[in-house]
Amino acid sequence: SPPGKRVGFAIVGLGHLALEEVLPAFAQSRFARPVALVSGDGNKAQSVAAQYGIAPKALYSYDDFDRIAHNKQVEVIYIILPNSMHAEFTERAAKAGKHVLCEKPMATSVAECERMIAACRTAKVRLMIAYRSQYEPIDRAIAKMAQSGQLGALREFIAGNSQRQGDVNQWRHRKALAGGGALPDIGLYCLNAARFLSGEEPTEVMARVWSPPGDARFTEVEAAVRFTMTFPSGFAATAVSSYDSHESRFFRLQGTDAWAGMNPAFAYEGLKMQSARLMDGHDTLIEPHFPAANQFARELDHMARCVRENRIPHTPGEEGLQDHRIMEAIYQSAREGRVVTI
Ligand code: NDP
């Protein structure tokens, strides 16, 4: 679309994801453009605004954010703040009459998710959670294979998403800001993929969390989570996610006839698909090639089109809420040492 027809986005929080991935991705989007910035650092906001051609009068601090209601160019507010701030800024954005795109994890509790959904419903604005993998063509191809029966009956999903998290001063290590450790930050990718690839919802979960004793990074949040979700069809999903191992980013979805997977999965780029089935007694592996896609640009465009076409996003608030219900069950299972029903 020409610039004047594109949907205007305000970016809230100018951290790593916003500066290194989201803002650059607008160049590859077709329907979205950045028109405002919200930051606690006025100098940084000014230099980023100059870089992206954003008007100096379209810069806001967290305190004067509510003035954004009067900026007609802003149609969507994209929240890229620490997790504990998602609920507050979603509610304030909805009050300002703006649609909301919110980073994952949606919030830090089920209760916050419910408040966010209610606020957007009351204000009659759209709410989308930025589950970028659900906009990735390879993930979508595997979901289609699985749900059209090409793998046979689904049996197991096995996944890992682990990376070392070094900086003890990061908000990710503070429970009040992050809500949890590896689980809501990176384990969530495994959890959400099991659901959207299979198209099924788990009914039971069994989990353990673990942290290396005496490690200052993990006094408030877990280093690692290991969990198994079971689904009524007999399908089960097992995942391991850690802030303290180097490293994994993969999944494999196994059915009675074939498997399909990604390694690497969950990353921003360089993703690869693998799949194999038995043919005439031989295991045939295929590695289909997909043209590279920018997940962030696809996500921005999906939200922009939902706004223009008055449609509910593919990953609405309810998608985030369901993941938070499951994450709360995972923590409960780890605490109580038993299977928890969802
Ligand atoms: P960063 O720490 O790099 O950035 C967060 C930004 O939030 C800061 O730069 C700051 O922006 C603002 N902020 C406001 N208050 C605080 C505070 N008390 N402490 C720290 N920052 C604050 O985080 P990320 O960019 O890595 O993550 C932001 C969000 O994006 C999280 O919810 C995370 O889960 C999600 N994320 C999603 C990814 C994905 O692939 N979808 C990947 C990475 C993150 P300013 O200086 O402008 O005020």
Boltz pocket constraint, residues with backbone or C-beta under 6 A from the ligand:
constraints:
  - pocket:
      binder: B
      contacts: [[A, 12], [A, 13], [A, 14], [A, 15], [A, 16], [A, 17], [A, 18], [A, 38], [A, 39], [A, 40], [A, 41], [A, 44], [A, 79], [A, 80], [A, 81], [A, 82], [A, 83], [A, 103], [A, 104], [A, 105], [A, 130], [A, 132], [A, 171], [A, 184], [A, 185], [A, 266]]
      max_distance: 6.0
